[in-house]
């Protein structure tokens, strides 16, 4: 990384005008004692005040060390085929961990992990599971086929044949003015839920602006609600056979891949199964016409159901094995406020090799990872020159994000530094590309979560951008009703759930998201540099301000 010092400029135009010297030609009145006494010399005028130099802008000085060239240099390594897509627990992820740890060591950061064979690595044990491919589903004596009529995702409590008596909960939605769970106790039970949301004339009825809500776009919102209600599993019924077949075709390469969970943590999420409309009708013991009437009633806000789901026998076994993975940590001690910790995070894992193709994840999240490396160098340069930071910095690159934010969850459950001393997390996940919404438009970045726990953090990011940018700060995904739910989909969320203020910097998704063409040659390094510098400026203020930022809000 090239380290560029910016010359300090003098701002003469801002200086007060110096006192005007007395005109040398002006007569000076003097007292005379005698004709022979020489005239006294005139009193000397005060010398002009020397112009005061402007204070050095250290933030700008060190931010300019974050360069396109160095971002490219690191990303070209980490997002190369040699690293095999950096899948959690696999060879490429281990190689990436070593690369990052070695870079932290070169910079002079401290490895803060006690009891580890490498103090830069926080190891932990996980369980890897894959579907055995022998799942069965029987309803009323009729058998349905795995990966044709139904499939599952995530965990499974059905390694052995299990008889269920499901409960129908409509669309599985609960919000103001609409509640599919009203009067139902589903604790420990298995629920049947319709995918999608109530519609009338092709438009959603649960939103004021007729735009799709989170319930219609993201089954995970419904799964999370079912889990909150205590359900053991959720059977999602597709709206049409075409929808079911398209989803199955799209997901087949992923369903054959391992899922990962913690060894020492009981799975808390409800199991998730997806069934075709034909299986759904059989489950509910009804007809397509009757289900259509139910959908119409739900769209009118009056969902009523006489459906009595049939008894089900389900088997969905998984094969399991243990493995070890690791977060990578680099620590920079602060000065007078060193007991307070600012975290800068990114995930360095990606999704590996799928169907023989390496998915290098240059944007997701190679871009965030190398931004963290560059910020770490900028702050170490500043400290070496005696310019801070006042608070300590933890540069945290985590594993397992693509498997469910697992690395950041492990860190926040097993923090190296107490969470009560952690002032904020600035999370960088995908900052190297442009989404469809901003094609051909000026520089931008999505900022998510900065106002949810701290009004001061929101203002700090805004002010940093105004002073050193500006680029367009887009807050559309910060809306709690946004169906993409990005606030819950990256590593900052595991800090936020512990009431630690967060800001998530993101360029949005694009056609190559989780695809084999997310490569270095598509990264827009000028934009990436600006975004990384914005995070640096925000971090600089957080690390050096007099007061710790307040936690004064709790927005969804």
Secondary structure, DSSP 8 states (H G I E B T S, - for coil): -----------GGGS--------TTS------S-TTS--------------------HHHHHHTTS-HHHHHHHHHHHTSGGGGGGBTTSHHHHHHHHHHHHHHHHHT-B---TT-SSTTEEEEEEEEEEE-S--EEEETTEEEEBTTTEEEES--S-SS-EEEE-EE-TT--EETTEETTTT---TT-EEEEESS--EETTEESSSTTS---HHHH-HHHHHHHHHHTT-SEEEEE-SSHHHHHHHHHHHHHHHTS-EEEETTS---S-EEEEE-HHHHHHHHT--HHHHHHHHHHHHTT---------EEEEE--EEEEEEEEEEEEEEE--STEEEEEEEEEEE--B--EETTEE---IIIIIIHHHHHHHHHHHHHHHHHTT---SEEEEEEEES-GGGTSHHHHHHHHS-SS-GGGEEEEEEE---SS--GGGTTS--EEEEESTTTS-HHHHHHHHHHHHHH---EEE-GGG-TT-TT-GGGSSTHHHHHTTT-EEEEEE----TTTTSTT--GGG--HHHHHHHHHHHHHHHHHHHHSSS---------
